[in-house]
């Protein structure tokens, strides 16, 4: 028999003192990284479907154009059923080129070079309106245009 008895070591408990710091660090990380929409949408759109889609990368030099029916409760000056919204302002198509040029002048020269217009058009808008919007973009000198679309579902997918 052994005179000295060995004490069995107990495994230490998990130290949770740093857990609140870790949680708040992750929370702040997601708050900083998450992009919040800064343009209130006043136009309803059902975008067409496409197969070759790419995500828009640079958001600071992007102008958003929405074409569709006005959201109920939004007052428009036009009597047409189709409304054009540039960023957060509803604009008539003939005034669109001047408004885009003014928005372009507000940007720095570096942002003007990388200026991209993201166009989200309702699938039920007549093609004549789409052509008018494209001509206004061309007249304003904004030639880099991205058209929004949703991913087309393949047969068998629901």
N, C-alpha and C positions, 0 to 999 in steps of 0.2 A: 504494500500500500504506500501510496505517496502521501507525504505529510503536507505538501503544498498543493492546494487545489487551484486549478486555473479557472479564472473567471471567463465566461464566454462573452465575447464582444458582441454588442448589439449594433446592428446597422443603424447609422444616423438617419434621422428623419429628413425628408426633402425640405430644403430651405426655400420657403416661398416669400422671403422678404423682398426679393427683386422682381417678383411677378407683377405688381402694379406698375412699376417703371417700364417693364417690357410691354405691357398692354397699352399704356399711354404712348409709348414710342411708336408702336404699330398703328395706333389710332391717328396720331399726327402725320405719319407717313402717308396713310391713305387719304387724309384730308388735303394734303399738299398735292398729291399726285392725281387725284380724281379731277376730271374736267367737268365743270358744271356748265350747263347751257346758259349762255348770257343773252340770247336773243329770244324774246317771247314770240311764239308762233301765233299769228293771227289768221292763218290760212289753213284750211284742211286739205290734206293731200293723201292720195293713195298712189304710191309710186309704182311704176311698171317694174316688171321682173327682168333680170338679166343673168347672164352666165359668167361673164368675165368682169368681176368686180374687184376694185382696188380701194383701199382705205385712204382717206385724205389725211396727210401727215401733218403739215404745218397749219396751225389754227390762227396764229396771230395776224397773218396777212391774208385772211379769207373773208370774202363778202358772201353772205348767204342770201339767195333769192328764192322765194317761195311763190309758186303760181298755182292758184286753185280757187275754191269757193271761200268766201269770208266766214270766219267762225261766228256763230250767232252771238249777237251782242256787240259786235265791232261795227262802228259806223264808217261807211265808205262814201267817198264823194262821187264815185262812178255808179252808173246805173246798170253796168254789165254784171253778169253773174260771175265773171272771172276777175280775180283781184291779184295784183302783184305786190309782194312785200319784199323790200330790200332791207336787209338787217332787221331793224325793228320799226320801220316806217312803211306805210302803204303808199305806193307811188303809182301814178298813171304811166302807161308804157311810153308815151311821147316824152315824158319828163325823166324817164329812167336813165338815159345816157348822161344827162347833166348831173343827176344825183350821184351816179357812179363815178363820174369825173371828180366831183367834189369830195367823195369819200377817198378816192385815190390820192388827191392832193393833201389830205390830212396825214397820210402815211409817210414814213421816212423813205429815202431813196432805196435803201436795201429792201424794204418791204414792198415798194412799188415794183421792183424787179421780180419778186416772188409772188405777186398778187395772183390769187386764184379765186374764181367765182364758183361757188357750189350752188347748183340750180336743182331745186326739188319741185317737180311739176306733177300735178295730178294727172292720172292716166286718162281722165275724161275731158281734159282741156282740148279745145279744137287746135288743129295743127297750125292754123293761121296765127293764133296767139303765140304759139311756141316760136314761129318764124319771126314775129315782131319782137319778141324778147331777145332772140338771137341777133337780130339786126341792131337792137339797142346796145347789146353787149359789144358788138363789133364796132359800132359808132363811138362807144366810150373808150375803145382801145384795150379792153379786157379780153384777151384772146385765149387765156388759159382757163378753160371751163370744165368743171366736173359735173356730171349728171347723176343725181341720186337714184338708186334703184334697190329693190330688195332681191335677195337671192332666189332664183327660180328653183322650185321644188322638182326633183326628178320623179319620174313615174314610179309608183310604189311607195314613195315617201309621203307622209301626211303630217 
